[in-house]
Amino acid sequence: MKQLPIYKTLKDSPEVVALLGDKIYEDLAPEKTMPPYLVWSEVAGTPNNNLDCPANNDHVMYQIMVYSPHQKTASDIRTAVCNVLQEHSHILSRIGDYENDTRLFARGFDANWWLDR
């Protein structure tokens, strides 16, 4: 399977770059990263197999999470990111949480991307 182009797609958006800079990380943000920042992870993936030829695309489920000490900032960034990625993905569900240990608001969503091979 090919890698999802989440980082490149978000870095191509001036609005997202204005909100996050380059603080877009796969799986885990580096220790002591100053918020706000975004973490994305692939949750699952399956090839769309065919009987007469190899799969020509993959169905990849992924999750986006934005972390910020301010609830509105986390929600605004989630909205901007969603606006960019919904051009390539099917957005499934929104996620909202407050993490007591980090004292950060977490806002995100789950989505599906059909990625051409």
N, C-alpha and C positions, 0 to 999 in steps of 0.2 A: 504494500500500500504506500501511496505517496503521503507526504506530510501535509497537513492542512496549512494553507497560507494565511493563518490568522494574523501573525505579526505583520507581514507585508501588507495585507489588506487594511489593517488598522493604521499602519504608518503612512499609508497613502491618503488618509483622511486628515485634512487640515484641522477640522474641529476636534478630532480625537487627540491629535498631537498637541493642540493647544491646551487640552485638559490633562493629558498624561505625560507629555514629552515622550521619552523612550521607556517609560516604566511599564512595559508589557512583557510578561514572563510566562514561559511554559512550565506548568506543574507547580512551581514554587518560586516565590520571590527571594532574592538574596537576603540574608540576615541583616537587620537594621535598615531595610529599605524604608525611606520616608514616604508616608502616604500623601496623596492618593496613588494607588497603583492597581494594576490589573493582572490577574492570573488566569490562564486558560489551560484546560486539560482535555485530552481525548478520553471519553468515558467508555466507548465501545466502537467497534467497526466490523463490518462484514462486506465481503465482496458480493457484487450482484452477478452471480454466476449465470451462464447461459448453457443450454444443452449443446449448441453447435459451435461454440467458440469460448475462449477464456473471458473472464469478466472484463468489461470495459469501463466500469466505475465502481466505486466503493461507497457504501452508506456509512458515514462516520458521525457518531453522536459525540458532542462535546459540551463542556460547561465553561461559562465565563463568570468570574467573580471579581468585583471591584471593591477595594477596601479604602475607607476614609474615616477620619475621626468625626466627620460631619455627614449626617444622614442625607441632607439635600445634595451635597456634592456627590456622594456615592450614587444616588438615584439619577442625577443629571448625567453623570458619566455613563451609567448603564444605558440610559436612553440614547445617548450619542452613539455608543458602541452598537447597540441593537439596530439603530437606523442604518449603520454601515453594513453590518453582517446580514441583515435580512434580505439584502440584494443577492446573497449567495446561499442562504440557508433558510430552513424552516424553523422559526422560533417556537419552542414548545411551552415552556413555563418560566415564570419569574420566580426568583429566590430572594428572600430578604431575611437578614439576621443581624444580631448584635453580638459580638464576641467579647465576653467579659474579661478574658485573660489579656487580650490585646487592646481592649477598649476602642475597637473599630467597628463601624457599620460595614456590613457585607451585603452587597446588592449584586445580583447576577441573573443568569438565565441558562436554561438548557436548550440545545438546538441540534438539528440534523443538517448535515452537508453531504450532498451527493457529489463526490469528487471524481472527476475523470482521471483515468489512468494515463 
